[in-house]
Amino acid sequence: MATLRELKTRIGSVASSEKITGAMKMISSAKMHKAEMSLRRLQPFRRQVESIIGTLLTADAEFSSPLLEERPVAKVTIVVFGSDDGLCGAYNNNIFKALLEHIGHLRESFGRDTAIELYPIGKKMLKACEKLHHSDGITVTTVEGVDSKTSGDGVRDFADSLCRQFAEGETDRVDCLYMGFHSVSRQRTSAEQLLPVVASTLSDNGVVADVRPCIFEPDAQTIFESVLPMFIMSVMHDVFTENRASEQAARVMAMQSANDNAKKLLEQLQLEYNKLRQQSITTELLDILGGQVR
């Protein structure tokens, strides 16, 4: 049975843990709201670019791009997003399970011999994906200089490298697998086809036909060649930002759970401490009374 000193030490340790998890929850919550605000600021730009592309696709204009080329799929590149840090519950495990399901779906669609190349984003996801390296036609490639916190020019350069690989025929399809952010308590894995660009990539409902007459200046081809890379960059920025928001939301929930468990344990230890202290006082009083009787 634990002594009063041991219980007091444990109570102090659990109380410290409760304070730490509470502070970490507040920090993660602030980071999540920051990422959520960034996501909201990105949405108008993406919608505008989608509107321009939708107008081009539904207009009677001739244009082409290697990023639209649909060809027989022999190799698929999957950019799978995870976290660089831990303490976010089953966040990375859920994404990894979704990755295995997505690979199975691709193999069913394009054949068992389809080569799969994984680009894990985040140290935790890289560690999980290394188990699949050189197994059943799957290779894992480390993306230098890119992690879950990458933003700005780093995201643009990464998107440009994916476009170059697709345009040069190094891969036939590029997918992004990430945890979509809906709210602090709701995140869902999402698999999105990035390349080749298809109507469903532009929005959930595809391209909405625009019947307004349009005059393209200088011409549709030039506009399309300028706007399409911007669209791909906006999608990649969205994915990186959603991934950060989802990671912090998962960490908020994990820290909340840890904080609740710490409070329950603290209450149990405090109750046990009070009982043991009361028992000690009672024993001392009985010893005193026993001495007086003698």
C-alpha positions in Angstrom: 0.0 0.0 0.0 1.3 3.5 -0.9 2.5 5.8 1.8 1.3 9.4 2.3 4.6 10.7 0.9 4.3 8.5 -2.2 0.7 9.6 -2.8 1.6 13.2 -2.4 4.4 12.8 -5.0 2.1 11.1 -7.4 -0.6 13.8 -6.9 2.0 16.5 -7.7 3.1 14.7 -10.8 -0.4 14.2 -12.1 -1.3 17.9 -11.4 1.8 19.0 -13.4 0.7 16.7 -16.2 -2.8 18.2 -16.2 -1.3 21.7 -16.5 1.0 20.7 -19.3 -1.8 19.0 -21.3 -4.0 22.0 -20.7 -1.3 24.4 -22.0 -0.7 22.2 -25.0 -4.4 22.1 -25.8 -4.5 25.9 -25.8 -1.4 26.1 -28.1 -2.8 23.6 -30.5 -6.1 25.3 -30.5 -4.5 28.6 -31.5 -2.5 27.0 -34.3 -5.6 25.3 -35.6 -7.5 28.6 -35.7 -4.6 30.2 -37.5 -4.6 27.4 -40.1 -8.4 27.6 -40.4 -8.2 31.4 -41.1 -5.5 30.7 -43.7 -7.8 28.2 -45.4 -10.6 30.7 -45.5 -8.3 33.3 -47.1 -7.2 30.8 -49.8 -10.8 29.8 -50.8 -11.7 33.0 -52.8 -8.5 32.7 -54.9 -9.2 29.0 -55.7 -12.8 29.7 -56.5 -11.8 32.5 -58.9 -9.3 30.4 -60.7 -11.8 27.5 -60.9 -14.3 30.0 -62.4 -11.8 31.1 -65.1 -10.9 27.5 -66.0 -14.6 26.5 -66.0 -15.4 29.3 -68.4 -12.6 28.1 -70.7 -13.6 24.5 -70.5 -17.2 25.2 -71.3 -16.5 27.8 -74.0 -16.2 27.2 -77.7 -12.4 27.7 -77.6 -9.5 25.6 -78.6 -6.7 25.0 -76.1 -4.6 22.1 -74.8 -2.1 21.4 -72.0 0.1 18.4 -71.1 -1.5 18.6 -67.6 -4.8 17.5 -69.1 -3.5 14.5 -70.9 -5.2 11.3 -69.8 -3.1 8.2 -70.7 -3.0 4.5 -69.7 -1.9 4.4 -66.1 1.2 2.4 -65.5 2.5 4.4 -62.5 0.7 6.4 -59.9 2.3 9.0 -57.6 0.6 9.4 -54.2 1.4 12.4 -52.1 0.3 11.3 -48.6 0.2 14.0 -45.8 0.8 13.3 -42.1 2.5 15.1 -39.2 6.0 15.8 -38.2 5.2 15.7 -34.5 3.4 13.2 -32.3 0.8 13.6 -29.5 -2.1 13.8 -32.0 -3.8 10.5 -31.2 -4.6 8.1 -34.1 -4.2 10.9 -36.7 -1.3 9.3 -38.6 -2.6 5.8 -38.2 -6.0 6.7 -39.8 -4.3 8.3 -42.8 -2.0 5.3 -43.2 -5.1 3.0 -43.2 -6.7 5.2 -45.8 -3.5 5.0 -47.9 -3.6 1.2 -47.9 -7.3 1.3 -49.0 -6.5 3.8 -51.7 -3.6 1.7 -53.0 -6.0 -1.3 -53.2 -8.6 0.7 -55.0 -6.0 1.9 -57.6 -4.8 -1.6 -58.1 -8.4 -2.8 -58.8 -8.9 0.1 -61.3 -5.6 -0.1 -63.2 -4.3 -3.6 -62.6 -2.2 -5.4 -60.0 1.0 -4.5 -61.9 0.5 -0.7 -61.5 3.6 0.9 -59.9 3.0 3.1 -56.9 5.4 5.8 -55.7 4.7 7.4 -52.4 5.7 10.9 -51.4 5.2 11.0 -47.6 4.9 14.5 -46.1 5.8 14.6 -42.4 8.3 12.5 -40.4 5.6 10.4 -38.8 4.1 9.5 -42.1 7.5 8.8 -43.6 8.2 6.4 -40.8 4.9 4.6 -41.4 5.3 4.4 -45.2 8.9 3.0 -44.9 7.2 -0.4 -44.1 5.9 -0.5 -47.7 9.2 0.4 -49.4 10.0 -2.2 -52.2 7.0 -4.3 -51.4 4.5 -5.3 -54.1 5.7 -2.6 -56.6 5.6 0.2 -54.1 8.5 2.7 -53.7 8.8 5.4 -51.1 10.6 8.7 -52.0 11.7 11.2 -49.4 10.8 14.8 -50.4 13.8 17.0 -49.4 12.9 20.4 -47.9 9.2 19.7 -47.7 7.4 18.8 -44.5 3.9 19.3 -43.0 4.7 22.9 -42.0 5.9 23.9 -45.5 4.2 27.0 -47.0 4.6 29.7 -49.6 7.5 29.1 -52.1 8.1 25.6 -50.8 4.6 24.5 -51.7 4.8 26.2 -55.1 8.2 24.5 -55.9 6.8 21.1 -54.9 3.7 21.6 -57.1 5.9 22.6 -60.0 8.0 19.5 -59.6 4.9 17.3 -59.7 3.7 19.0 -62.8 7.1 18.6 -64.5 7.2 14.8 -63.6 3.7 14.3 -65.0 4.4 16.4 -68.2 7.6 14.5 -68.9 5.8 11.1 -68.5 7.6 10.0 -65.3 4.2 9.3 -63.8 0.7 8.9 -65.3 -1.3 10.1 -62.4 -0.8 12.2 -59.2 -3.1 11.8 -56.2 -3.1 13.7 -52.9 -4.2 11.8 -49.7 -4.7 13.9 -46.6 -7.0 14.6 -43.7 -9.7 17.0 -44.7 -10.6 19.6 -42.0 -14.3 20.1 -41.2 -14.3 21.1 -37.6 -12.3 20.6 -34.4 -14.1 17.3 -33.7 -14.5 16.2 -37.3 -11.8 15.4 -39.8 -12.1 12.9 -42.7 -9.5 11.4 -45.0 -9.7 12.6 -48.5 -8.1 11.3 -51.7 -8.0 13.9 -54.5 -6.7 13.5 -58.1 -4.3 16.3 -58.8 -3.0 15.3 -62.2 -4.2 15.0 -64.9 -6.7 17.8 -64.2 -10.3 16.6 -64.7 -13.6 18.3 -64.2 -14.1 16.7 -60.7 -10.7 18.1 -59.6 -12.1 21.7 -60.0 -14.9 21.3 -57.5 -17.1 18.8 -55.8 -19.8 19.4 -58.5 -17.4 19.5 -61.4 -17.4 22.4 -63.9 -20.6 24.4 -64.0 -21.4 25.5 -67.5 -21.2 29.2 -68.0 -23.4 30.3 -70.9 -22.3 34.0 -70.9 -20.5 35.0 -74.1 -16.8 35.6 -73.5 -14.0 37.3 -75.4 -10.6 36.0 -74.5 -7.6 38.3 -74.6 -5.0 37.6 -75.8 -6.4 34.1 -76.5 -7.8 31.0 -74.7 -4.6 29.0 -75.0 -2.4 31.7 -73.4 -4.9 32.2 -70.6 -5.2 28.5 -70.0 -1.4 28.0 -69.8 -1.2 30.7 -67.2 -4.2 29.8 -65.1 -3.9 26.0 -64.9 -0.5 26.0 -63.0 -2.1 28.6 -60.6 -5.0 26.3 -60.0 -2.7 23.3 -59.2 -0.7 25.6 -56.9 -3.9 26.7 -55.1 -5.0 23.1 -54.7 -1.7 22.2 -53.2 -1.8 25.2 -50.8 -5.3 24.1 -49.8 -4.1 20.6 -49.0 -1.1 21.7 -47.0 -3.3 24.1 -45.0 -6.1 21.6 -44.4 -3.5 19.0 -43.3 -2.1 21.5 -40.7 -5.5 22.4 -39.4 -6.6 18.8 -39.1 -3.3 17.9 -37.3 -3.8 20.6 -34.7 -7.5 19.7 -34.4 -6.5 16.1 -33.7 -3.9 17.3 -31.2 -6.6 19.5 -29.4 -8.8 16.4 -29.0 -5.9 14.2 -27.8 -4.8 16.8 -25.3 -8.4 17.3 -24.1 -8.7 13.5 -23.6 -5.4 13.4 -21.7 -6.4 16.4 -19.6 -9.7 14.7 -18.7 -7.9 11.5 -17.8 -5.5 13.4 -15.7 -8.3 15.1 -13.8 -10.0 11.8 -13.1 -6.8 10.3 -11.9 -6.1 13.3 -9.7 -9.5 13.0 -8.1 -8.9 9.3 -7.4 -5.4 10.0 -5.9 -6.7 12.9 -3.8 -9.5 10.6 -2.5 -7.0 7.9 -1.7 -4.7 10.4 -0.1 -7.5 11.8 2.1 -8.6 8.3 3.2 -5.0 7.3 4.1 -4.5 10.6 6.0 -7.7 10.1 7.9 -6.7 6.6 8.8 -3.3 7.8 10.0 -4.9 10.5 12.2 -7.4 7.9 13.6 -4.5 5.5 14.4 -2.6 8.3 16.2 -5.7 9.3 18.2 -6.3 5.7 19.2 -2.6 5.4 20.4 -3.0 8.5 22.4 -6.2 7.4 24.0 -4.7 3.9 24.7 -1.8 5.6 26.5 -4.1 7.7 28.7 -6.1 4.6 29.7 -3.0 2.8 30.9 
